[in-house]
Amino acid sequence: MTLTGLLQGVAVVLALEGIAYAVAPEAMRRGLVMLIQASEQRLRLGGLIAAVLGVGIAWLLNGP
């Protein structure tokens, strides 16, 4: 993985998040309220799952 590839990934995440806030700001607000109310254990589990999925997808895209 190159620095350019990493920055492209960050750019895609920012674009998708920006689109979500532009298209459905109230839904994003409700989602943030749910995050605030979630337990620390649930947030950690969600973060771990997201990290594993992200690494797995990056590994698959990079090839063996």
C-alpha positions as CSV (number, residue, x, y, z in Angstrom):
1,M,0.0,0.0,0.0
2,T,1.3,3.4,-0.9
3,L,0.7,6.7,0.7
4,T,-1.3,7.7,-2.4
5,G,-3.5,4.7,-1.9
6,L,-4.1,5.5,1.7
7,L,-5.0,9.1,1.0
8,Q,-7.4,7.9,-1.7
9,G,-9.1,5.7,0.8
10,V,-9.4,8.6,3.3
11,A,-10.8,10.8,0.5
12,V,-13.4,8.2,-0.3
13,V,-14.5,7.9,3.3
14,L,-14.7,11.7,3.6
15,A,-16.8,11.9,0.4
16,L,-19.2,9.2,1.5
17,E,-19.6,10.7,4.9
18,G,-20.2,14.2,3.4
19,I,-22.8,12.8,1.0
20,A,-24.6,11.1,3.9
21,Y,-24.7,14.4,5.9
22,A,-25.9,16.3,2.8
23,V,-28.6,13.9,1.8
24,A,-29.9,12.8,5.3
25,P,-28.8,15.2,8.0
26,E,-31.5,14.2,10.4
27,A,-30.7,10.5,10.1
28,M,-27.1,11.2,10.7
29,R,-28.1,13.3,13.8
30,R,-30.1,10.3,15.1
31,G,-27.2,8.0,14.5
32,L,-24.9,10.2,16.5
33,V,-27.3,10.3,19.4
34,M,-27.4,6.5,19.3
35,L,-23.6,6.5,19.4
36,I,-23.6,8.8,22.4
37,Q,-26.0,6.5,24.2
38,A,-24.2,3.2,23.4
39,S,-22.2,1.5,26.0
40,E,-18.5,1.6,26.0
41,Q,-18.3,-2.2,25.4
42,R,-20.6,-2.0,22.4
43,L,-18.5,0.9,20.9
44,R,-15.3,-1.1,21.4
45,L,-16.9,-4.2,19.8
46,G,-18.1,-2.2,16.8
47,G,-14.7,-0.5,16.4
48,L,-13.0,-3.9,16.5
49,I,-15.3,-5.4,13.9
50,A,-14.9,-2.3,11.7
51,A,-11.1,-2.5,12.0
52,V,-11.0,-6.2,11.2
53,L,-13.3,-5.7,8.2
54,G,-11.2,-2.8,6.9
55,V,-7.9,-4.7,7.2
56,G,-9.5,-7.7,5.6
57,I,-10.9,-5.8,2.7
58,A,-7.6,-3.9,2.2
59,W,-5.7,-7.2,2.2
60,L,-8.1,-8.8,-0.3
61,L,-7.8,-5.8,-2.6
62,N,-4.0,-5.7,-2.3
63,G,-3.8,-9.4,-3.4
64,P,-1.7,-12.2,-2.1
